[in-house]
Amino acid sequence: MQFTKKTSTGGIFAIGKFLIKLILVVIVLFIGVVLVAKVDFPAPNKKIEKVIPNENFKTIK
């Protein structure tokens, strides 16, 4: 009788491993979003205005 090695895991263990990986990915993404939200990005202090001359406009009929 020859010894055979079982290389595939059972269905319950495979589902459990997948759920653990999925939960870890969701936690890492959540922590990333929270950290990015806490960063205070600088905003411009003055209002930016650009004057566009009327000759650049084209009327389309």
Residue pairs with C-beta under 8 A, 6 or more apart in sequence:
9 17
